[in-house]
Amino acid sequence: MGKRRCGVDDDYRILENEEFKRKVAYFGEHFTNIRKEMKKLVVGQDVIVDSLIEALLSSGHVLVEGIPGVGKTLIIKTLARITGCQFSRIQFTPDLLPTDIVGITTYEEGKGFFTVKGPIFSNFVLADEINRSPPKVQSALLESMQERQATIGKETFQLPMPFFVMATQNPLEQLGTYKLPEAQVDRFLFKILMTYPSPDEEREILKRNMTIHDFSDFQLEPVVTPRDILDGQQFTKEIYLNRKIENYIVRIVEATRTPSKYDVESGKFVAYGGSPRSSISMYIAAKAHALVRGRGYVTPQDVKEVAPNVLRHRILLNFEGEAEEIAPDTIIKEILEKVPII
């Protein structure tokens, strides 16, 4: 099957290609198996699981905000196990050093100088409470996220592929934390909000919780391989996205910068809108969203459903917005209501 020519609107013909259809069905079956295996251990959080899969297919990283105890660590650890990937967790603390993340060059008598790689050299990395460490340490992680490589001493090493970071932060505690700089936050594809489970889900959690069970008790099996993930990332780029959908994405991001043009009243609380990276992120995330739902083409609904995750950390409030405690999601909701699809 030949490669698509980017930006050519008549590429809809790829939807009629039998090999293309076969691949959509093939990956759709994989995603169904992932969800099924995740449900052995993870209760609820279906939207969160789908969002993590979409970010993984988009070759992006995720910032998760949620109170302690809602299952952030469990979700990514489970996802790593059933995709056959290596998992590591980095607990960010005020005294953490960049070398604790990437590794060090050390010396041993009789052996000489050698490199000890840090926990960043894993497929799935959980950066727990990333806002508890100073910016210098945060930058060490974020550089690896962007470049897919880490420098130890004078040597640069490629990170294992696929490489996926889920960073978490606690929205309740501000004492002893360091706010992530906006330029660094912008490098996360998604910002996801994890909330409390429903009463029914919490009753089920009581039976499956990790206090009375070991992780191994659930007999999780790898249902895909790291190679499948890399193939999925490549195929996501081939998902068809119409020129009109491209224009819709551009208008949504434009509305975050010039809200008055689209009569967005809550836009008065915005200091800075989304950067071009917002458009790029929404473009690839909408493709991943369509593929996860078993389609080879993107609809406006795909764009609407990924927009909050893409934009909520990229819309910066002005002083009035912060004083009024306006949630970025409120602004995003109005933008999606006001911006025309065509």
Stockholm file with secondary structure:
# STOCKHOLM 1.0

chainA/1-342         MGKRRCGVDDDYRILENEEFKRKVAYFGEHFTNIRKEMKKLVVGQDVIVDSLIEALLSSGHVLVEGIPGVGKTLIIKTLARITGCQFSRIQFTPDLLPTDIVGITTYEEGKGFFTVKGPIFSNFVLADEINRSPPKVQSALLESMQERQATIGKETFQLPMPFFVMATQNPLEQLGTYKLPEAQVDRFLFKILMTYPSPDEEREILKRNMTIHDFSDFQLEPVVTPRDILDGQQFTKEIYLNRKIENYIVRIVEATRTPSKYDVESGKFVAYGGSPRSSISMYIAAKAHALVRGRGYVTPQDVKEVAPNVLRHRILLNFEGEAEEIAPDTIIKEILEKVPII
#=GR chainA/1-342 SS CCCCCTTCGGGGGGGGCHHHHHHHHHHHHHHHHHHHHHTTTCCSCHHHHHHHHHHHHTTCCEEEECCTTSSHHHHHHHHHHHTTCCEEEEECCTTCCHHHHHEEEEEETTTEEEEEECTTSSSEEEEETGGGSCHHHHHHHHHHHHHSEEEETTEEEECCSSCEEEEEECSSCCTTCCCCCHHHHTTCSEEEECCCCCHHHHHHHHHHCTTTSCGGGGCCCCCSCHHHHHHHHHHHTTSBCCHHHHHHHHHHHHHHHCGGGGTCGGGGGEEECCCHHHHHHHHHHHHHHHHHTTCSBCCHHHHHHHHHHHHTTTCEECHHHHHTTCCHHHHHHHHHHHSCCC
#=GC SS_cons         CCCCCTTCGGGGGGGGCHHHHHHHHHHHHHHHHHHHHHTTTCCSCHHHHHHHHHHHHTTCCEEEECCTTSSHHHHHHHHHHHTTCCEEEEECCTTCCHHHHHEEEEEETTTEEEEEECTTSSSEEEEETGGGSCHHHHHHHHHHHHHSEEEETTEEEECCSSCEEEEEECSSCCTTCCCCCHHHHTTCSEEEECCCCCHHHHHHHHHHCTTTSCGGGGCCCCCSCHHHHHHHHHHHTTSBCCHHHHHHHHHHHHHHHCGGGGTCGGGGGEEECCCHHHHHHHHHHHHHHHHHTTCSBCCHHHHHHHHHHHHTTTCEECHHHHHTTCCHHHHHHHHHHHSCCC
//
